[in-house]
Each structure stands twice: as structure tokens, then as C-alpha cells.
């Protein structure tokens, strides 16, 4: 399933609940899941790391849907297949520590 199809699937499955909750409530759930992902990254042996990544993505696409953002299109524009600063793939920019 590609990103656009996943966003449509999440909207069809949870869209009514997301709309009732609103953007701020949905954002809070996303942040909660990011916290759970942080825990899973620190202790992967005791957490469902794959599941936490999936939960973060699901809440992110829910929030994008509520905001009227086609996440697949936005991603393609923002990340066109090369680094927008240096123009290279892989990126050759000096990394932050």
C-alpha cells in the first residue's frame, strides 16, 4: 500500500472519529505515540518497535487528512529524490552533530 492509499484507508476507517476529536486532539494523540516510539527506541527488546512506528504514521496521516493535506503529494514536493540543499543523492551536506 502506498502513502496515498494508506491515508485514504485511515481516513475511511477513522475519519469521522478524527473530525469529532478535531485537529488539536488528534495532534495530542500523535505526540503521545511519538513518546511511545521514543521509549521503544530506547528499549526495543521490551516494546513493539514496528507497531510504534506504524502508530506514529497512522496518527500523522490522520492529522494531514484533517488539515486537507495530501501527504504523498507534499512529500514528493518536499523530497524530490535528491537533497534540496546540495542537490546530491546521497546528501553531501555537512551533518549536524
TIDOVO-310090 format. One record per residue: x, y negated, z of N, C-alpha, C in turn; residue number from 1. Coordinates in steps of 0.2 Angstrom, whole numbers, plus 5000, padded with zeros to 4 digits. Last residue first. Example, Ala and Ser with C-alpha at 12.3 -4.5 7.8 and 13.67 -1.06 7.14 Angstrom:
<recs>
REC  n.u  n.v  n.w ca.u ca.v ca.w  c.u  c.v  c.w   k
REC 5064 5011 5035 5068 5005 5036 5064 5000 5039   2
REC 5066 5028 5039 5062 5022 5039 5066 5016 5039   1
</recs>
This chain:
<recs>
REC  n.u  n.v  n.w ca.u ca.v ca.w  c.u  c.v  c.w   k
REC 5129 4912 5072 5131 4917 5077 5125 4920 5080  97
REC 5123 4911 5055 5123 4908 5062 5125 4913 5067  96
REC 5134 4913 5041 5128 4915 5046 5129 4911 5052  95
REC 5136 4905 5026 5139 4906 5032 5133 4908 5037  94
REC 5129 4914 5012 5129 4908 5016 5133 4910 5023  93
REC 5127 4924 5003 5134 4922 5005 5135 4916 5009  92
REC 5115 4936 5001 5116 4930 5003 5124 4929 5005  91
REC 5118 4949 4988 5116 4946 4994 5118 4939 4996  90
REC 5113 4935 4979 5110 4941 4982 5115 4947 4982  89
REC 5113 4917 4979 5116 4924 4978 5111 4929 4981  88
REC 5109 4904 4982 5107 4907 4975 5110 4914 4974  87
REC 5111 4897 4993 5117 4899 4990 5115 4902 4983  86
REC 5097 4895 4997 5102 4890 4998 5108 4891 4994  85
REC 5089 4905 4993 5087 4899 4990 5093 4893 4992  84
REC 5094 4921 4988 5095 4916 4993 5093 4909 4990  83
REC 5082 4930 4979 5089 4928 4980 5088 4922 4985  82
REC 5069 4932 4978 5073 4938 4976 5081 4936 4976  81
REC 5061 4922 4983 5060 4924 4976 5065 4929 4973  80
REC 5053 4918 4996 5058 4923 4995 5058 4926 4988  79
REC 5042 4909 4993 5047 4908 4998 5054 4912 4998  78
REC 5034 4916 4984 5037 4909 4983 5043 4908 4987  77
REC 5032 4928 4990 5035 4928 4984 5038 4921 4982  76
REC 5025 4924 5002 5031 4927 5002 5035 4927 4996  75
REC 5013 4919 4996 5018 4914 5000 5025 4917 5000  74
REC 5008 4931 4990 5010 4925 4986 5015 4920 4989  73
REC 5006 4938 5002 5010 4941 4997 5012 4935 4992  72
REC 4997 4930 5010 5004 4931 5012 5008 4934 5007  71
REC 4987 4918 5006 4989 4924 5003 4996 4926 5005  70
REC 4978 4910 5019 4985 4911 5016 4985 4918 5013  69
REC 4968 4906 5027 4967 4905 5020 4974 4906 5016  68
REC 4969 4909 5040 4971 4902 5038 4971 4901 5031  67
REC 4964 4922 5041 4960 4916 5044 4962 4910 5042  66
REC 4975 4928 5035 4969 4928 5032 4964 4922 5035  65
REC 4985 4925 5044 4986 4922 5037 4979 4922 5034  64
REC 4981 4933 5055 4981 4926 5055 4982 4922 5049  63
REC 4982 4946 5049 4975 4943 5051 4975 4936 5052  62
REC 4995 4947 5047 4991 4946 5041 4984 4944 5043  61
REC 4999 4947 5060 5002 4942 5056 4997 4941 5050  60
REC 4993 4959 5065 4991 4953 5068 4993 4947 5063  59
REC 5001 4968 5057 4994 4968 5056 4991 4961 5059  58
REC 5014 4966 5061 5012 4964 5054 5005 4963 5053  57
REC 5013 4970 5074 5015 4963 5073 5013 4961 5066  56
REC 5010 4984 5072 5005 4979 5075 5007 4972 5074  55
REC 5022 4988 5066 5015 4988 5062 5010 4984 5065  54
REC 5031 4987 5076 5032 4983 5070 5025 4983 5066  53
REC 5025 4996 5085 5025 4989 5087 5027 4984 5081  52
REC 5027 5008 5078 5020 5005 5079 5020 4998 5081  51
REC 5041 5009 5078 5037 5009 5072 5030 5006 5073  50
REC 5043 5011 5092 5045 5005 5089 5042 5004 5082  49
REC 5036 5015 5106 5034 5017 5099 5036 5011 5094  48
REC 5048 5018 5119 5042 5014 5115 5041 5017 5108  47
REC 5059 5023 5124 5053 5024 5128 5047 5020 5125  46
REC 5069 5021 5115 5068 5028 5117 5061 5029 5121  45
REC 5071 5007 5113 5067 5011 5108 5065 5018 5110  44
REC 5072 4995 5122 5072 5002 5124 5068 5006 5119  43
REC 5073 4983 5114 5077 4984 5120 5078 4991 5122  42
REC 5062 4985 5105 5069 4984 5103 5074 4985 5108  41
REC 5051 4985 5114 5053 4991 5111 5060 4991 5108  40
REC 5051 4972 5119 5053 4977 5123 5055 4984 5120  39
REC 5048 4966 5106 5055 4964 5110 5056 4970 5115  38
REC 5035 4971 5104 5041 4973 5100 5048 4971 5103  37
REC 5029 4964 5114 5029 4971 5115 5035 4974 5110  36
REC 5030 4951 5109 5033 4953 5116 5034 4960 5117  35
REC 5022 4953 5098 5029 4951 5097 5033 4953 5104  34
REC 5010 4954 5104 5013 4960 5100 5020 4959 5099  33
REC 5008 4942 5109 5008 4947 5114 5011 4953 5110  32
REC 5007 4935 5097 5013 4933 5101 5013 4939 5106  31
REC 4995 4940 5092 5001 4941 5088 5007 4940 5093  30
REC 4986 4935 5101 4987 4942 5101 4994 4944 5097  29
REC 4987 4922 5099 4989 4924 5105 4990 4932 5105  28
REC 4982 4921 5086 4989 4919 5087 4991 4922 5094  27
REC 4968 4924 5089 4972 4929 5085 4980 4927 5086  26
REC 4965 4912 5096 4965 4918 5100 4969 4924 5096  25
REC 4967 4902 5086 4971 4902 5092 4971 4909 5096  24
REC 4958 4907 5076 4965 4907 5075 4969 4907 5081  23
REC 4944 4917 5082 4947 4911 5080 4955 4912 5079  22
REC 4935 4927 5085 4940 4925 5090 4944 4919 5089  21
REC 4927 4928 5074 4924 4926 5080 4929 4924 5086  20
REC 4937 4931 5065 4934 4925 5064 4931 4923 5070  19
REC 4941 4944 5070 4946 4939 5070 4943 4932 5069  18
REC 4929 4951 5068 4931 4950 5074 4936 4944 5075  17
REC 4929 4950 5054 4923 4947 5057 4925 4946 5065  16
REC 4941 4957 5050 4940 4950 5048 4934 4947 5053  15
REC 4944 4971 5051 4944 4967 5057 4942 4959 5056  14
REC 4943 4976 5038 4942 4980 5044 4941 4976 5050  13
REC 4945 4966 5029 4939 4970 5028 4938 4974 5035  12
REC 4958 4962 5033 4953 4958 5033 4946 4961 5033  11
REC 4965 4974 5031 4965 4971 5038 4959 4967 5038  10
REC 4964 4975 5017 4962 4980 5021 4961 4978 5029   9
REC 4971 4963 5013 4963 4964 5011 4960 4969 5016   8
REC 4984 4966 5018 4980 4960 5020 4972 4961 5019   7
REC 4986 4977 5010 4986 4978 5017 4982 4972 5020   6
REC 4986 4971 4997 4981 4976 4998 4981 4977 5006   5
REC 4998 4963 4999 4991 4960 4997 4985 4965 4999   4
REC 5008 4972 5001 5006 4967 5006 4999 4964 5005   3
REC 5003 4989 4995 5007 4983 4995 5004 4978 5000   2
REC 5004 5006 5000 5000 5000 5000 5004 4994 5000   1
</recs>
